[in-house]
């Protein structure tokens, strides 16, 4: 097979496949594909019976995604992701296979500490109630890889931020616990950044989430912005720059 231009950008193809899975309530497969990156698309010669060209799609992603897009792990996600990609290809093409390899990470000087965190041996300092301890960075616990990417981008901006801090807030006559994704301070101005589309912020909870946003604003936090998880993962610097600019103007 040869690398080809199929008339659809790789990211657009991935985004469309994720939406296709989400619309079918195949949420585990949708989340797995969300954290992948399409690294190559190959096409073969047209099939003599249908005159359609077979297409192979290559991806990279974290371990959960590799296992979801590999047939040997015997799970439903592999076939669901294949069907989603196949549904989104042009009519003259069909999916022959989809592969996924692990992301290659460049080691840093303190990479042993990062591995200890993944092993659960590092010190976890923040709340992130119920989070998978495999999602850790700099001693903080997260619920997804996209949250880690946002945290790293905020860190590069040298701003004060609190990832997944548990808080007490008034809801009517009740006092309850709540947990924004990121509480950020820019020159004394505060804002909250939320990631939508991740497992803990599904579309069916949007009414509840927006009500919580209003409560934050009622307590004086003027900037509460929500970003799609797919955009935040693949365009994290753009999302963080946009959010910090909003705080600077309105916070």
Secondary structure, DSSP 8 states (H G I E B T S, - for coil): -EE---SS-HHHHHHHHHHHHHHTT-HHHHHHHHT-EEEEEEEEEE-TTT--EEEEEEEEE-HHHHHHT-GGG--HHHHHHHHHHHHHS-TTEEEEEEEEEE------TTHHHHHHHHTT-S---S--TT--TTSEETTEE-SSHHHHHHHHHHHHTT-EEEET-EEEEEETTEEEEEE-SEEEEETTEEEEEEEESSTTS-GGGHHHHHHHHHHHHHTT--EEEEEEHHHHHHSHHHHHHHHHHHHHHH-
